[in-house]
Each structure stands twice: as C-alpha cells, then as structure tokens.
Amino acid sequence: MNNFRVSKIIIVFSSLSYLSASFLRNYNSPEKIKKRCILKFEKDL
C-alpha cells in the first residue's frame, strides 16, 4: 500500500515538472515573444 502511494507521488511530480517545462519552452519561444510584444505595442498605440 505504501509503495503505491510513493509511486503515485513520483508520477504526479514528474508529470507536473514535464508539463511546466514544456509550457515554459513554448511560452518563451522567439515567435511567441515577438507576437506578445506586437500585441502589447498595438494596444498602447
């Protein structure tokens, strides 16, 4: 029973870390940064 709990915690932690790493890689891509900057400066004008 305890082994199942530990493995569940490890799976959840590794899944969250993988999802956050892929989100940050996608969010900080040069195309996305350029798109966000263009939208921000269009709103300011």
C-alpha positions as CSV (number, residue, x, y, z in Angstrom):
1,M,0.0,0.0,0.0
2,N,2.8,2.4,0.9
3,N,4.7,1.6,-2.3
4,F,1.6,2.5,-4.4
5,R,1.4,5.9,-2.6
6,V,5.1,6.7,-3.2
7,S,4.9,5.7,-6.9
8,K,1.7,7.8,-7.3
9,I,3.5,10.8,-5.8
10,I,6.5,10.3,-8.1
11,I,4.3,10.0,-11.1
12,V,2.4,13.2,-10.3
13,F,5.6,15.2,-9.5
14,S,7.3,14.0,-12.7
15,S,4.2,14.8,-14.8
16,L,3.9,18.3,-13.4
17,S,7.5,19.0,-13.9
18,Y,7.4,17.8,-17.5
19,L,4.2,19.9,-18.2
20,S,5.7,23.0,-16.7
21,A,9.0,22.6,-18.6
22,S,7.1,22.2,-21.9
23,F,4.9,25.2,-21.1
24,L,7.9,27.4,-20.4
25,R,9.7,26.2,-23.5
26,N,6.6,27.0,-25.6
27,Y,5.9,30.3,-23.8
28,N,9.5,31.6,-24.2
29,S,9.9,30.7,-27.9
30,P,11.0,33.7,-30.0
31,E,7.9,33.6,-32.1
32,K,5.6,33.8,-29.1
33,I,7.7,36.6,-27.5
34,K,7.5,38.6,-30.8
35,K,3.8,38.1,-31.1
36,R,3.1,39.2,-27.5
37,C,5.3,42.3,-27.9
38,I,3.5,43.3,-31.2
39,L,0.1,42.9,-29.5
40,K,1.2,44.9,-26.5
41,F,2.5,47.8,-28.6
42,E,-0.6,47.8,-30.8
43,K,-2.7,48.2,-27.7
44,D,-0.6,51.1,-26.5
45,L,-0.9,53.0,-29.8
